[in-house]
């Protein structure tokens, strides 16, 4: 599917990833909302679509059906080595729509543009020091936005991308062994994945571990630093609505705090801590976290009212059309 994603972007389209393990009802909701023109599937995905009778996308009006294309892994080898140039493609075109579940449980399609993907990927490549000799772990499914930094970190830099088998993903010991055996240099993992690693042998590789998706306990950070003595542990914070992550903190050996910081904003991104009137709070005071800069989503697909509630004009930015995302999280 990585080939499919790259092909869609080079053709000027936006990809909408679907997980074949999703319940039928969620697949229906996403497909009816996104109404894609083309569906790229592998054999597993094709079986899911046929089994759930989703090949017509469950639309009330079946006159506008989606073309289903089965990806043949051997076909790209037979095609010419050309780089298509799409006329009119700009940084403001959509790159992908990834669906997240809201408080109501109804999926929300977050629309991310090319400029957000490019900015985030290049800035993180600099932070991680990834180059063509790197080995990046693809842990997350494409339907999670953490996959964006994994996939494009490798594609942008020429590094090797290691697609993790499902049976290893759910086994912490096997995952740890995989990191060592394949000398992985970049892994982006939620804290829960490596929560019970006490007693594991330290890695001999210089791996950068990015912890994100949930709070990283201070005790777990100290454990991970002992297990990755030659590498770096980074605590990232963000949201799908701002292209993966917005800020991060690279851990230090002398850290003794009880709460792990989330650090400073990534390149070309901005963070604000505001009171209920939208004013910056005094230093050290608690306020609501707002995220701005390059990478703020276009909004939620087909949900203009919800978009207007959380994607607001950025009064602190120099650009007249700048917006910021209201996270609902508290910070200081």
C-alpha positions in Angstrom: 0.0 0.0 0.0 3.0 2.3 0.4 3.3 2.3 -3.4 -0.3 3.1 -3.7 0.0 6.1 -1.4 3.0 7.5 -3.3 1.2 7.0 -6.6 -1.9 8.9 -5.3 0.1 11.8 -4.2 2.2 12.0 -7.4 -1.0 11.9 -9.4 -2.3 14.9 -7.5 -4.9 13.0 -5.4 -5.5 12.7 -1.7 -5.5 9.3 0.0 -8.1 8.1 2.5 -6.7 5.1 4.4 -9.0 2.3 5.6 -8.2 -0.5 8.0 -9.7 -3.8 6.9 -10.1 -4.7 10.6 -12.6 -1.8 11.1 -16.2 -2.8 11.9 -18.4 -2.8 8.8 -20.4 0.2 10.2 -17.3 2.4 10.5 -16.2 1.5 7.0 -19.6 2.5 5.7 -19.5 5.8 7.6 -16.1 6.7 6.2 -16.8 5.6 2.6 -20.2 7.4 2.5 -18.6 10.6 3.8 -15.4 10.6 1.7 -17.0 9.1 -1.5 -13.6 8.3 -3.1 -13.3 8.1 -6.9 -10.9 5.1 -6.8 -10.3 2.4 -4.3 -6.9 0.8 -4.2 -7.0 -2.5 -2.4 -4.8 -5.6 -1.9 -6.2 -9.1 -1.8 -7.2 -8.7 1.9 -8.9 -5.4 1.3 -10.8 -6.7 -1.7 -12.1 -9.7 0.2 -13.3 -7.3 3.0 -15.1 -5.0 0.5 -16.8 -7.9 -1.2 -17.7 -9.7 2.0 -19.3 -6.5 3.5 -20.8 -5.6 0.1 -19.0 -2.3 0.2 -17.8 -2.3 -3.3 -20.6 0.1 -4.2 -19.7 2.1 -1.1 -23.2 1.8 0.4 -24.3 5.0 -1.2 -28.0 5.8 -1.6 -27.3 7.0 -5.1 -25.3 4.2 -6.8 -24.9 6.1 -10.1 -21.6 7.5 -8.9 -19.6 4.4 -7.9 -16.0 4.0 -7.0 -13.6 2.1 -9.2 -12.0 -0.7 -7.3 -8.4 -1.3 -8.4 -6.5 -4.4 -7.1 -2.8 -3.7 -6.4 -0.5 -6.2 -8.0 2.9 -6.1 -6.2 4.6 -7.3 -9.4 3.2 -4.7 -11.7 5.4 -1.8 -10.7 8.5 -3.7 -11.7 7.2 -3.8 -15.3 6.4 0.0 -15.5 8.9 2.6 -16.7 10.9 4.6 -14.2 9.2 7.9 -14.8 8.3 10.8 -12.4 4.9 12.2 -13.5 4.5 16.0 -13.4 1.0 17.1 -12.5 0.1 20.5 -13.9 -1.3 22.9 -11.3 -0.4 20.8 -8.2 0.4 23.1 -5.3 1.3 22.9 -1.7 -2.3 23.7 -0.8 -3.7 20.6 -2.5 -5.0 17.9 -0.2 -2.5 15.1 0.7 -4.8 12.9 2.8 -7.9 12.6 4.8 -7.5 10.6 8.0 -10.6 9.8 10.1 -10.7 10.1 13.9 -13.5 9.4 16.2 -15.1 12.3 18.0 -17.0 12.4 21.3 -20.1 11.2 19.5 -18.2 8.2 17.9 -18.9 9.4 14.4 -15.7 9.6 12.3 -14.3 13.0 11.5 -12.3 13.3 8.3 -9.3 15.6 9.0 -8.1 17.2 5.7 -4.3 17.7 5.6 -2.6 19.6 2.8 0.8 18.8 1.1 2.5 21.7 2.8 1.8 20.3 6.2 3.2 16.9 5.3 6.3 18.4 3.7 7.0 20.8 6.5 6.6 18.2 9.2 8.6 15.6 7.5 11.6 17.8 6.6 11.7 19.3 10.1 11.6 15.9 11.8 14.3 14.5 9.5 16.6 17.3 10.8 15.6 16.6 14.4 16.1 12.8 14.0 19.2 13.0 11.8 17.7 10.4 9.4 19.5 9.9 6.1 19.7 7.2 3.4 21.5 4.9 5.8 18.7 5.0 8.3 16.2 2.2 9.1 12.7 3.4 9.9 10.1 1.2 11.6 6.6 1.3 10.1 4.7 0.5 13.2 1.4 2.3 12.8 -1.3 1.4 10.3 -1.9 4.0 7.5 -5.2 4.9 9.1 -3.3 6.5 12.0 -1.5 9.7 11.3 1.7 8.5 13.1 2.3 6.5 10.0 2.8 9.8 8.1 6.1 10.5 9.8 7.2 6.9 9.5 6.4 6.5 5.8 7.6 9.9 4.6 10.7 10.0 6.8 11.9 7.0 4.8 10.6 8.1 1.4 12.1 11.7 1.8 15.5 10.5 3.0 16.0 7.3 1.1 16.2 5.3 4.3 14.9 1.7 4.5 11.3 1.4 5.6 10.6 -1.8 7.7 7.0 -2.9 7.5 6.3 -4.6 10.8 4.5 -7.9 10.7 1.2 -7.9 12.7 2.3 -10.8 14.9 5.3 -8.8 16.1 3.3 -5.6 16.6 1.3 -7.1 19.4 4.2 -8.8 21.2 6.5 -6.6 23.2 9.4 -9.1 23.4 9.3 -9.8 19.7 9.1 -6.1 18.9 12.1 -5.4 21.1 14.0 -8.2 19.4 13.0 -6.8 16.0 14.4 -3.4 16.9 17.7 -4.9 17.8 17.9 -7.5 15.0 17.2 -5.0 12.3 19.2 -2.1 13.8 16.2 0.3 13.7 17.3 3.9 13.9 13.8 5.5 14.2 10.7 4.2 15.9 7.6 6.1 16.7 5.6 4.3 19.4 2.9 5.0 21.9 4.1 4.6 25.5 1.7 1.6 26.1 3.6 -0.4 23.5 6.8 -0.5 25.6 5.2 -0.2 29.1 6.4 -3.6 30.3 9.9 -3.7 29.0 11.7 -3.8 32.4 14.3 -6.6 32.3 14.7 -6.4 28.5 18.4 -6.3 27.3 19.6 -2.8 26.3 19.7 -2.0 22.6 23.1 -1.8 21.0 21.9 0.6 18.2 21.7 4.4 18.1 18.0 4.5 17.9 15.7 7.5 18.2 12.5 6.5 20.0 9.7 9.0 19.6 7.0 8.5 22.3 3.7 10.0 21.4 -0.1 9.5 21.3 -0.5 9.5 25.1 1.2 10.7 28.2 4.7 9.3 28.9 5.2 8.6 32.6 8.5 9.8 34.1 9.3 6.4 35.4 8.9 4.9 32.0 11.1 7.5 30.4 13.9 6.7 32.8 13.5 3.0 32.1 13.6 3.6 28.3 16.7 5.7 28.6 18.5 2.8 30.4 17.3 0.4 27.6 18.4 2.7 24.8 21.8 3.9 26.2 23.2 4.9 22.8 20.1 6.5 21.5 17.6 9.3 22.2 14.1 9.3 23.6 11.8 12.1 22.5 8.4 13.0 24.0 6.1 14.4 21.3 2.7 16.0 21.6 0.3 16.9 18.8 -3.0 16.1 17.1 -4.2 14.8 13.8 -5.6 18.2 13.2 -2.1 19.8 13.0 -0.3 17.1 10.9 0.8 14.5 13.4 2.7 16.4 16.1 3.3 20.0 17.0 6.0 20.0 19.7 8.5 17.7 21.3 11.2 17.4 24.0 14.4 15.5 23.7 15.1 13.8 27.1 18.3 14.6 29.0 20.3 12.3 31.3 19.8 14.6 34.3 16.0 14.7 34.1 14.5 14.0 37.6 11.1 15.5 37.3 7.7 13.9 38.0 6.1 15.1 34.7 7.7 14.7 31.3 7.7 18.0 29.4 6.3 18.2 25.8 8.9 20.7 24.9 8.9 23.4 22.2 7.1 23.7 18.9 8.5 22.0 15.8 9.8 24.1 12.9 7.2 26.5 11.5 4.6 25.5 14.1 3.3 27.7 17.0 1.8 27.0 20.4 -0.4 29.3 22.5 -1.7 28.9 26.0 -4.7 31.1 26.3 -7.4 32.0 28.8 -11.2 31.8 28.2 -11.1 35.2 26.5 -8.4 34.1 24.1 -5.6 36.0 25.8 -2.1 34.6 26.6 -1.9 33.5 30.3 0.9 34.6 32.6 4.0 32.4 32.7 3.4 29.3 34.8 -0.4 29.7 34.7 -2.8 27.1 33.3 -4.7 27.7 30.1 -6.1 26.0 27.1 -3.6 24.9 24.4 -4.0 26.2 20.9 -1.8 25.0 18.0 -0.9 27.1 14.9 1.5 27.4 12.1 2.2 25.3 9.0 0.3 22.1 9.1 -3.0 23.2 10.6 -5.7 21.1 8.8 -8.0 22.6 6.3 -10.8 21.3 8.6 -13.2 18.4 8.9 -14.6 17.0 5.6 -18.3 17.8 5.2 -18.5 19.2 8.8 -18.3 23.0 8.4 -20.0 23.8 11.7 -17.6 21.7 13.7 -14.7 23.0 11.7 -15.7 26.6 12.6 -15.8 25.7 16.3 -12.2 24.4 16.6 -10.3 25.9 13.6 -10.1 29.6 14.5 -8.4 32.7 13.0 -4.9 33.1 14.5 -4.7 36.7 15.9 -1.1 36.3 16.8 0.2 35.4 13.4 1.6 37.8 10.8 -0.2 35.9 7.9 -3.7 37.3 7.4 -5.2 33.8 6.6 -3.4 32.0 9.5 -5.5 29.7 11.7 -5.1 27.9 14.9 -6.6 24.7 16.3 -8.4 24.7 19.7 -7.2 21.4 21.3 -9.4 21.4 24.4 -6.3 20.4 26.4 -4.9 22.3 29.4 -1.2 23.2 29.7 1.1 25.6 31.4 
